[in-house]
């Protein structure tokens, strides 16, 4: 190959980083995160059984899906690895709410993010709509994990 040849690579803006990482089941604690049935969940209860006749202590996880609120359970030998999702929380300023349920958010670098829907949680949805209608300056917290994003919290910064 010579230096005059140019190569063009199409980028999907993904560095190939995994959406999860392995962690030993015995080290996952309450309020941590775990993947159960392919869904990112927050652990609400962990109980560990003693080693039995077949030698493995088992961890019983009760967790709640961080996006849809469903309760999931799993039992894993404590010495085995579980998938743990990379969970990120980012704050954006709310600019606009469209009629079809999408929000327009201002990112920290000055661009807009227009691909998020309003949350399904009724109380949070009501707070966002009421605050926006009153002309308040609102900052929403967006939680993202495993390729999904959702508004999970709201902060009132004051009037515009």
Secondary structure by P-SEA (a helix, b strand, c coil): ccccbbbbbbbccccccccbbbbbcccccccbbbbcccbbbbbcbbbbbcccccbbbbbbbbbcccccbbbbbbbbcccbbbbbcbbbbbbbbbccccccbbbbbbcccccccccccccccaaaaaaaaaaaaaccbbbbbbbbcccccccccccccccc
